Structure formats: structure tokens, C-alpha cells
Amino acid sequence: MRPATLAAFTAALAPREGCYQVAGLTQLAWSIRKTLIRDADGVLVQTIG
């Protein structure tokens, strides 16, 4: 990956639910989906995304 593409990649992605594309990588898209973390009792303890 070229330095400019890497910089665009790190700037474009975010730890939030959504679809992300990066200039220079036009044939790729990243789909970030929400993840629910539960404890052993099934209680929601954290949400990521």
C-alpha cells in the first residue's frame, strides 16, 4: 500500500457502524457492523461500532 493510500485508509475508517471506501482502493469497501458484548449471564456490557 502506498503511503498516500495508507493515510487515506486510516483517515477514512472509524470505529462506528457504516460503510467506508478509500480513495485509491476504489474496488474495496469496508462494512463496519455493530458488535454487542455480553457477559456470561447475557447482560449487555459493551457496544462497539
Residue, then its C-alpha position, 0 to 999 in steps of 0.5 A: m500500500r502506498p503511503a498516500t493510500l495508507a493515510a487515506f485508509t486510516a483517515a477514512l475508517a472509524p470505529r462506528e457502524g457504516c460503510y467506508q471506501v478509500a480513495g485509491l482502493t476504489q474496488l474495496a469497501w469496508s462494512i463496519r457492523k455493530t458488535l454487542i458484548r455480553d457477559a456470561d449471564g447475557v447482560l449487555v456490557q459493551t457496544i462497539g461500532 
